[in-house]
Amino acid sequence: MFPDSLWSIPSDSSIIWEPYTCKSYNCLINRDKLPGIYDCKDCFNLQGREKARWLFNRGLDYGIEQVLEMKPAGSIRMGLDIGGGSGTFAARMRERNITIITTSMNLDGPFNSFIESRGLIPMHVSISQRLPFFENTLDIVHSMHVLSNWIPDGMLELTLYDIYRVLRLGGLFWLDHFFCQGLQLNQTYAPM
């Protein structure tokens, strides 16, 4: 059953909680107040920081409208969000009639189940795997905080090649919040 809104918290009964430290959505929503390190400390709180993501252009942050204006209206229909947390990017795009498949790994929480419970499309795929799409099938590929300097150069090169392979001619690759050291940028990433 789909939720009433992309922004409502699903029922706790939508998840099998056994493998996770938290045993309810209330626990996941409030874990930003707990000590410790989590893959996505506050991304289950849909009324917190997630509520405003990609709506506004701020400094280095781009808003979805600014990015979508780069292409003719209606030309972006389907895409992929690599490492999409709780699916907020996909929810924002769904509000614009764009279908986004969100990859997640269920680290420290039931990310894929949460995405699915929101009425969105999850996919359990790591960045070390080939993307399960035919060539030239996606209009946009987005990734935030995932494809950065912590990934070995060879794996990053394979991932970037695969992104290029699945994007349609003229498709958009939105590398959001990329970080690396200056030396890496010139010696490693620029040649890729």
Number of C-alpha atoms within 10 A of each C-alpha: 8 11 13 11 11 21 16 13 19 22 12 13 9 12 17 12 15 8 11 13 11 17 15 15 21 13 14 20 19 14 20 17 10 10 7 8 10 13 11 16 18 19 22 28 21 17 13 12 11 17 14 13 16 19 14 13 14 9 6 8 13 17 15 17 14 13 13 17 9 9 13 8 9 10 13 19 16 17 24 27 23 24 23 27 26 30 29 25 22 26 22 21 20 17 10 15 13 18 19 27 20 29 26 24 18 17 13 16 24 22 27 25 20 24 27 18 21 23 19 22 19 25 21 12 16 13 19 11 11 13 18 10 13 10 14 15 15 23 21 24 21 20 21 17 14 17 21 19 17 10 13 9 15 10 14 20 16 16 18 15 13 17 24 18 17 22 22 15 12 11 19 21 17 15 16 16 14 13 15 13 9 10 9 13 14 11 10 16 16 8 8 13
